[in-house]
Amino acid sequence: MAKTKTQQTYDLLKVNQKALYDDFSRVHQLFAANPEKNRQQFNRLGRDFIGIIRAYERRLCGGMERTNNSVYSATVSEKFWNLVRQDFPLIDQVGVVIKK
């Protein structure tokens, strides 16, 4: 079965940004195991990784917003982020500060 443009873009991100992807994957696992101990490293590396993800999201959806398909841009973007969340379910916690 042919891959969707969304899946192709996510696969491209994983290949082109392999080092950052692998580093964030390792830190994500550490963060999942012990959030308090690994939060600082997770946030620092996560900011860089989210910047890359957003660049690929713009690449995927950017041309769509200038055409008649602008209505679908939000849906495509959400599908892209769902692919990211499948691999990194805690990615939405990047940058979250917990005060005690």
Backbone hydrogen bonds, N-H to C=O, Kabsch-Sander energy under -0.5 kcal/mol:
donor,donor_aa,acceptor,acceptor_aa,energy
8,Q,4,T,-2.6
9,T,5,K,-2.3
10,Y,6,T,-2.1
11,D,7,Q,-2.6
12,L,8,Q,-2.2
13,L,9,T,-2.1
14,K,10,Y,-2.2
15,V,11,D,-2.0
16,N,12,L,-3.1
17,Q,13,L,-2.2
18,K,15,V,-1.0
21,Y,17,Q,-3.1
22,D,18,K,-2.9
23,D,19,A,-2.4
24,F,20,L,-2.8
25,S,21,Y,-2.2
26,R,22,D,-2.2
27,V,23,D,-2.4
28,H,24,F,-2.9
29,Q,25,S,-2.0
30,L,26,R,-2.0
31,F,27,V,-2.8
32,A,28,H,-2.3
33,A,29,Q,-1.7
34,N,30,L,-2.4
38,N,34,N,-1.7
39,R,35,P,-1.1
42,F,38,N,-2.4
43,N,39,R,-2.8
44,R,40,Q,-2.4
45,L,41,Q,-2.5
46,G,42,F,-2.2
47,R,43,N,-2.0
48,D,44,R,-1.1
49,F,45,L,-2.3
50,I,46,G,-2.9
51,G,47,R,-1.8
52,I,48,D,-1.7
53,I,49,F,-2.5
54,R,50,I,-2.7
55,A,51,G,-1.6
56,Y,52,I,-2.1
57,E,53,I,-2.3
58,R,54,R,-2.5
59,R,55,A,-1.9
60,L,56,Y,-2.0
61,C,57,E,-2.9
62,G,58,R,-2.8
65,E,61,C,-1.4
66,R,63,G,-0.7
67,T,64,M,-1.3
70,S,67,T,-1.1
71,V,68,N,-0.5
72,Y,69,N,-1.4
73,S,69,N,-0.6
73,S,70,S,-0.7
74,A,70,S,-0.5
76,V,72,Y,-2.5
77,S,73,S,-2.5
78,E,74,A,-2.2
79,K,75,T,-2.2
80,F,76,V,-2.2
81,W,77,S,-2.4
82,N,78,E,-2.0
83,L,79,K,-1.6
84,V,80,F,-1.7
85,R,81,W,-2.7
86,Q,82,N,-1.4
87,D,83,L,-1.1
88,F,84,V,-2.5
91,I,88,F,-1.8
93,Q,90,L,-2.1
94,V,91,I,-1.6
96,V,93,Q,-1.9
98,I,96,V,-0.5
99,K,97,V,-0.6
